[in-house]
Amino acid sequence: MDRKLFFQVRRQPPELIIPAKPTPNDRKPLSDLDDRDGLRYKLSGVQIYGPNPCMENDDPVKVIREALAKTLVFYFPFAGRLREGPDRKLTVDCTGEGVVFVAAKADVRAEEFPLYPPFPCMDQLLYDHDHLHGSHGIVNSPLMFIQVTRLLCGGFMLAIKFTHNMCDAFGMSQFLTALGDIALGRTNPSVLPVWKRELLNVRNPPQATCTHHEFTQLATKSTTDPNPDSDMVYRSFFFNSTNVSVLRNLVPPHLAKCSTFDLLAACIWRNRTIALALHPQQRVRLVFAVNARSRLKSSIPIGYYGNVFVLPGVISTVDELCKNPIGYALELVMNAKANVTEEYVRSFIDLTVLKARAPISTEWTYIVDDLTQLGLWDTNYGWGKPIYGGMAYSEVDPTPGTGNYFLRIRKKDGDEDEIVAPMCLPASAMEKFEKELEKLLVFGNYGSHVSCTKIPSAL
C-alpha cells in the first residue's frame, strides 16, 4: 500500500452536540489514577468502514450525530469541561455544553487506506481544535472531538479524540460500543457506564509498598541520543503466527508460557537497544502498559470507563540486555507483569500522588502498549464491522521514537490476523534493527521473515 496517498477533505463547520435529554449538573472528581500529569493530552482512535448496500440510503453523519446526542445522556460527563482546583486537582464540571462534532467528505475510497497507522492526511480526518485555536490545554475545553468523513465508495471514517484523563483506550472502546448500540436502535447501551472514580483514589495515608522502576531516574553514560530531532524514519513490522512460533523456539523451557506480547516486547526492546549502539554500562528501561481491570476484579465494576492501567518498568544495562539471549529480557518482562497485583496498583496510585502527579521517567526508556485486544474492531453503527479499528497514530508518546503500540491487523479473505509493531528510529539504527530481527528469526531455524513496510519520516 502506498503511504503517499493524497486526497481532499471538505469539512463542514464544527458543531457542539449536547445530550438529547437533560442531565445532572454537578461536579465529579477524577480518580487519582486519572489525574496524572502524564495523561494531560488527547488520545485518538480511528474506525474505517466500507460500503454496505443495505445502508446506501442512510447517511452515516446523520446516524452517528443523532446517536451521539442520545449516548451522551448516559455518558454526560463527556459533555462537560475539566476544571482545575486547589493543588491542580481536576474535576469534571457537568455543564452539558457538549462535544465537538464535524461532518466531512473526502475524495478517497475506504480500500485505498492502509489498515494500520500512521494514516495519511490525518490532520484533515481528525478535527484538531488545539491546532486551529492555538490551545494545547485540557482545562475548560471540550473533552471529546468526533469527525465523521464520508468516502467516495459509500463507506466512512469515524475519528475520535478525547482527553486521556477521562478514560483509557478501553474506556474509549466502551463508549464507541455504546454509540453503536444506540445507532442500531437500542434504547440503552448494552453495558451501562459506571463512574465511581473514588475506587482508584489514594489510600490514607499513601504508602508506596512496591518497587516502581518506572519512576527511577537513570543516569546518563551514553553520548548517543536515542531520539534525535532529525533523521528519524518509520517502519512497520508485521508478525504472523509463524514468526511468533520461530521466536518461541528461542525461549528457555521455564518461560514457555509467555504471552505473545511478552515475547515481542522483549525481542523488540533488545533489538532496538542493540541498534542504537549505546554505552555498554548505560542503564535502559522498558515500560509497558498493563490493563489492571483483571487485577482489580473485586473492586472495579463492569461499565467502569476511567483509566485502569499502570506502567510497570524493567531496567537493565545495555551490556546485559544485548549480550544475553532473548530469555533474559523476556524473564524481566514476565516477572514485572506478574508483580502487577492489586497491592501494586494501589502502591502505584499512592506513589503518583506522593510525587505530586508527576509522570513516569522517560529517559533511556522504550514504552510499548499492547492494544491487540482493543474492541474497536467490533463496533457496528449499521454498516457492519470496520475494516480497521484502532489508534489513529502509531506512537505512545509525542516524542518520536520513545514508544509505540502493538496493534492487531485483520487480514482480508479469511487470512490470519497479524500483529503490527510500528517503529521509529534514526535511519542508521533502523537498518541495524531490521538485520537483528532477521538474525533472530533465521536462528530459529525456520528461515521465517517478518514483513516490513517503510514509511517516510514525517519530521
C-alpha positions in Angstrom: 0.0 0.0 0.0 1.4 3.4 -1.0 1.7 5.5 2.1 1.8 8.7 -0.1 -1.9 8.8 -0.5 -3.2 12.3 -1.2 -6.8 13.4 -1.3 -9.0 16.4 -0.5 -11.3 16.7 2.6 -14.1 19.2 2.7 -15.3 19.9 6.3 -18.4 21.5 7.5 -18.1 23.9 10.4 -17.8 22.2 13.8 -20.8 22.0 16.0 -21.5 21.1 19.6 -23.6 18.0 20.2 -25.3 18.2 23.6 -27.1 15.3 25.4 -30.6 14.6 23.9 -32.2 14.9 27.4 -31.4 17.0 30.5 -28.6 15.5 32.5 -27.3 16.1 36.1 -25.5 19.4 36.6 -22.9 18.6 39.2 -19.1 18.2 39.7 -17.4 14.9 39.5 -13.8 14.4 40.7 -11.5 12.3 38.7 -9.7 9.4 40.4 -6.1 9.8 41.4 -5.2 7.2 38.7 -7.0 9.5 36.1 -5.5 12.7 37.5 -1.9 12.2 36.3 0.1 14.9 34.6 1.3 12.2 32.1 -2.4 11.9 30.9 -3.0 15.6 30.2 -3.3 15.2 26.5 -5.8 13.9 24.0 -5.8 10.3 22.7 -7.1 9.5 19.2 -8.7 6.5 17.6 -10.0 5.7 14.1 -12.6 3.3 12.6 -12.8 2.8 8.8 -16.0 1.3 7.3 -16.5 0.1 3.8 -19.8 0.5 1.9 -22.9 -1.6 2.8 -25.5 -2.0 0.0 -28.2 -2.3 2.7 -27.3 1.2 4.0 -26.9 3.1 0.7 -29.9 5.3 1.6 -28.6 6.1 5.0 -26.2 8.9 5.9 -23.5 7.9 8.4 -23.2 11.5 9.5 -26.9 11.8 10.4 -27.0 8.4 12.1 -23.9 9.0 14.2 -24.8 12.6 15.1 -28.2 11.5 16.4 -26.8 8.5 18.2 -24.1 10.7 19.8 -26.7 13.0 21.4 -28.5 10.0 22.9 -25.3 8.3 24.0 -24.3 11.5 25.9 -27.3 11.1 28.1 -25.6 8.1 29.6 -22.0 9.4 29.3 -22.9 13.0 30.2 -19.6 13.8 31.9 -18.0 13.9 28.4 -20.3 16.8 27.6 -18.8 18.8 30.5 -15.5 20.6 31.0 -12.5 19.9 33.2 -11.8 22.4 35.9 -8.6 22.8 38.0 -8.9 23.2 41.7 -6.5 23.5 44.6 -3.2 21.6 44.1 -4.2 21.3 40.4 -6.8 18.7 41.2 -9.0 18.0 38.2 -12.8 17.7 38.4 -15.4 17.4 35.7 -17.9 20.2 35.7 -21.0 18.5 34.1 -22.2 21.6 32.3 -23.8 19.8 29.3 -22.0 22.1 26.9 -21.5 19.2 24.5 -18.8 17.5 22.5 -17.4 18.8 19.2 -18.7 17.1 16.0 -17.6 17.6 12.5 -19.1 16.3 9.3 -16.8 15.9 6.2 -16.4 14.4 2.8 -13.2 13.0 1.2 -12.5 12.1 -2.4 -10.9 8.7 -1.4 -12.2 5.2 -1.1 -12.0 3.0 2.1 -10.0 0.4 0.3 -7.3 3.0 -0.6 -6.4 3.5 3.1 -3.6 1.4 4.7 -5.0 -0.7 7.5 -2.5 0.4 10.1 -1.2 3.8 11.4 0.1 6.3 10.7 -2.7 7.2 8.3 -2.2 9.8 5.5 -3.7 13.2 5.9 -4.8 12.5 9.5 -4.7 16.3 10.1 -7.7 16.5 7.7 -9.6 13.5 9.0 -9.5 14.3 12.7 -10.6 17.8 13.7 -7.7 19.4 15.6 -9.2 22.0 17.9 -5.9 22.7 19.6 -4.0 23.4 16.4 -6.8 25.6 14.9 -7.4 27.6 18.1 -3.9 27.8 19.5 -4.8 26.0 22.7 -3.0 22.9 23.9 -4.6 22.5 27.3 -7.3 20.2 28.6 -8.8 22.5 31.2 -12.0 24.5 30.2 -12.0 22.8 26.8 -14.3 20.2 25.1 -13.4 16.7 26.2 -14.2 14.9 23.0 -14.0 15.6 19.3 -15.6 13.3 16.6 -15.3 13.7 12.9 -17.3 11.5 10.5 -15.9 11.6 7.0 -18.0 10.2 4.1 -15.9 8.4 1.5 -16.4 8.1 -2.3 -17.2 4.4 -2.1 -20.1 4.9 0.3 -18.2 4.0 3.4 -16.9 6.4 6.0 -14.3 7.1 8.6 -15.0 7.9 12.2 -12.1 9.6 14.0 -12.3 10.4 17.7 -10.1 12.4 20.0 -10.7 12.6 23.8 -9.0 13.8 26.9 -6.9 10.9 28.3 -7.6 12.0 31.9 -11.3 11.0 31.3 -10.7 7.4 30.2 -8.2 5.0 28.7 -8.3 3.2 25.3 -10.6 0.5 26.7 -12.9 3.2 28.1 -13.0 4.8 24.7 -13.9 1.4 23.2 -16.7 1.0 25.7 -18.1 4.5 24.7 -17.9 3.7 21.0 -19.6 0.4 21.6 -22.4 2.2 23.3 -22.6 4.7 20.4 -23.0 1.7 18.1 -25.7 0.2 20.3 -27.7 3.4 20.1 -27.1 3.8 16.4 -28.6 0.4 15.8 -31.8 1.4 17.6 -31.2 0.2 21.2 -32.8 2.3 23.9 -29.9 1.8 26.3 -26.2 0.7 25.8 -25.6 -3.0 26.3 -23.2 -2.0 29.1 -24.3 0.9 31.2 -21.5 3.3 32.2 -20.2 3.5 35.8 -18.4 6.5 37.2 -17.3 5.6 40.8 -13.8 7.2 40.3 -13.3 7.2 44.1 -12.5 3.4 43.8 -9.0 4.3 42.4 -8.0 7.1 44.8 -5.0 7.3 47.1 -5.0 5.5 50.4 -4.9 7.3 53.7 -2.1 7.6 54.4 -0.5 6.9 51.0 2.0 4.0 51.1 4.5 3.2 48.3 4.8 -0.5 49.2 6.2 -1.9 45.9 9.3 -1.3 43.8 8.4 1.0 40.9 11.3 1.1 38.3 9.1 3.3 36.1 9.9 6.3 38.3 13.6 5.6 38.7 15.9 8.3 37.3 18.6 6.8 35.0 22.0 8.4 35.0 23.5 9.2 31.5 26.6 7.3 30.5 26.0 7.2 26.7 26.7 10.1 24.3 24.2 8.7 21.8 20.8 10.3 21.6 18.3 7.6 21.0 15.7 10.1 19.8 17.4 12.8 17.7 15.3 15.6 16.3 16.1 14.7 12.7 16.9 11.7 10.5 14.1 9.6 12.0 12.4 7.0 9.9 9.2 5.0 10.4 8.7 1.3 9.5 6.0 -1.1 10.5 6.9 -4.7 11.3 4.3 -7.4 10.9 4.3 -10.6 12.9 2.2 -13.6 11.9 1.8 -16.9 13.8 4.8 -18.4 12.0 7.1 -15.6 13.1 5.9 -15.8 16.7 6.5 -19.6 16.7 10.0 -19.0 15.4 10.7 -16.6 18.3 9.2 -19.1 20.8 11.9 -21.6 19.7 14.5 -19.2 21.3 12.7 -19.2 24.7 14.0 -21.4 27.5 11.6 -24.0 28.9 10.8 -22.2 32.1 9.5 -19.2 30.1 7.5 -21.2 27.6 4.1 -19.9 28.8 4.9 -16.3 27.9 2.3 -14.3 26.1 2.8 -13.1 22.5 3.1 -9.6 23.9 5.7 -10.5 26.4 7.8 -12.2 23.7 7.5 -9.4 21.1 8.1 -6.6 23.7 11.3 -8.3 25.0 12.5 -9.0 21.4 11.9 -5.5 20.1 13.4 -3.8 23.3 16.5 -5.9 23.0 17.0 -5.4 19.2 16.2 -1.7 19.5 18.9 -1.3 22.1 21.4 -3.2 20.0 20.6 -1.0 17.0 21.1 2.3 19.0 24.7 1.3 19.9 24.5 2.8 23.4 27.3 2.8 26.0 27.6 -0.8 27.5 27.1 0.5 31.0 24.1 2.7 30.2 21.0 1.6 32.1 18.0 1.4 29.9 14.4 0.8 30.6 11.3 -0.9 29.1 7.9 0.4 30.3 4.7 -1.3 29.2 1.1 -0.6 30.0 -0.9 -3.2 31.9 -4.7 -3.1 31.9 -5.3 -3.6 35.7 -9.0 -4.5 35.3 -8.3 -8.2 35.7 -6.1 -7.4 38.8 -8.9 -5.5 40.4 -11.9 -7.8 39.8 -13.2 -7.4 43.3 -13.4 -3.6 43.2 -13.9 -2.4 39.6 -17.4 -2.9 38.3 -18.4 -3.7 34.8 -19.1 -0.5 33.0 -16.3 1.5 34.7 -14.7 3.6 31.9 -12.0 5.5 33.7 -8.2 4.9 33.5 -7.4 1.5 34.9 -3.8 0.9 33.6 -0.4 1.1 35.3 3.0 1.3 33.8 5.5 -1.2 35.3 9.1 -0.8 34.2 12.2 -3.0 34.0 15.8 -1.9 33.9 19.0 -3.4 32.5 22.4 -2.3 31.5 22.9 -2.3 27.7 25.6 -4.9 28.1 23.4 -7.4 29.9 20.4 -6.8 27.7 22.3 -7.1 24.4 24.8 -9.9 25.2 22.3 -12.3 26.8 19.8 -14.4 24.9 16.3 -13.2 24.4 15.2 -15.1 27.5 16.9 -12.6 29.7 14.7 -9.7 28.6 11.7 -11.9 28.5 12.1 -13.0 32.1 12.3 -9.4 33.2 9.1 -8.6 31.4 7.2 -11.6 32.7 8.3 -11.0 36.3 7.3 -7.4 36.1 3.9 -8.3 34.7 3.4 -11.0 37.4 4.1 -8.4 40.1 1.2 -6.2 39.0 -1.2 -7.2 41.8 -3.9 -5.2 43.4 -1.3 -4.1 46.0 1.0 -3.0 43.2 -1.8 -0.9 41.6 -2.6 0.8 45.0 1.1 1.4 45.5 1.4 3.0 42.0 -1.5 5.3 42.8 -0.1 6.3 46.1 3.4 7.0 44.7 1.9 9.0 41.9 0.2 11.3 44.5 3.3 11.4 46.7 5.2 12.6 43.6 2.6 15.4 43.0 1.1 13.6 40.0 4.5 13.7 38.2 4.6 11.4 35.1 6.9 8.4 34.9 10.6 8.9 34.0 11.2 8.5 30.3 15.0 9.0 29.9 16.6 6.0 28.2 13.2 4.4 28.0 11.2 2.5 25.4 7.4 2.4 26.0 5.1 -0.1 24.5 1.3 -0.6 24.8 -0.5 -3.8 23.8 -3.8 -2.8 22.1 -4.2 -6.1 20.2 -7.4 -6.9 22.3 -8.9 -3.4 21.9 -12.6 -3.8 21.0 -12.7 -1.2 18.2 -12.8 -3.9 15.5 -16.4 -4.9 16.5 -18.3 -1.6 16.7 -21.3 -1.6 14.3 -23.2 1.6 13.5 -25.3 -0.2 10.9 -22.6 -0.6 8.2 -21.2 -3.8 9.7 -17.8 -4.2 11.3 -14.9 -1.9 10.4 -12.1 -2.8 8.1 -9.8 -1.0 10.6 -10.4 -0.2 14.2 -7.6 1.1 16.4 -5.4 4.0 17.3 -5.0 6.9 14.9 -1.3 7.3 15.4 1.5 4.7 15.9 3.3 6.2 18.8 2.5 6.1 22.5 4.4 9.3 23.3 4.5 12.6 21.3 8.4 12.4 21.2 9.3 10.4 18.1 11.0 7.1 18.8 10.0 6.9 22.5 7.4 4.1 22.1 4.7 2.5 20.1 1.5 0.4 20.2 1.2 -3.2 19.3 -1.9 -3.4 17.1 -3.9 -6.3 15.5 -4.4 -6.1 11.8 -7.4 -8.0 10.4 -6.5 -9.6 7.0 -8.9 -9.9 4.1 -10.2 -13.1 2.5 -10.0 -15.1 5.7 -6.2 -14.9 6.2 -5.0 -15.0 9.8 -4.6 -11.7 11.7 -1.2 -10.2 12.1 0.3 -8.0 14.8 1.9 -4.8 13.6 4.6 -3.0 15.6 5.3 0.4 14.1 8.8 1.6 14.9 10.5 5.0 14.7 14.3 5.1 14.9 17.3 7.0 13.4 17.9 5.8 9.8 21.1 4.0 10.6 19.7 2.3 13.7 16.6 1.2 11.7 18.7 -0.7 9.3 20.5 -2.5 12.1 17.2 -3.2 13.9 15.8 -4.9 10.9 19.0 -7.0 10.5 18.9 -8.0 14.2 15.3 -9.1 13.9 16.0 -11.2 10.8 19.0 -12.7 12.5 16.8 -13.9 15.4 14.3 -15.4 13.0 16.9 -17.2 11.0 18.5 -18.5 14.2 15.1 -20.1 14.9 15.8 -22.5 12.0 12.7 -21.8 10.1 14.0 -19.2 7.7 11.0 -17.1 8.5 10.9 -13.4 7.6 9.0 -10.5 9.2 7.3 -8.3 6.5 8.3 -4.7 6.8 6.7 -1.5 5.3 8.9 1.6 5.0 7.2 4.9 5.8 8.9 8.2 5.0 9.7 10.3 8.1 7.2 12.9 8.9 9.9 15.1 10.5 
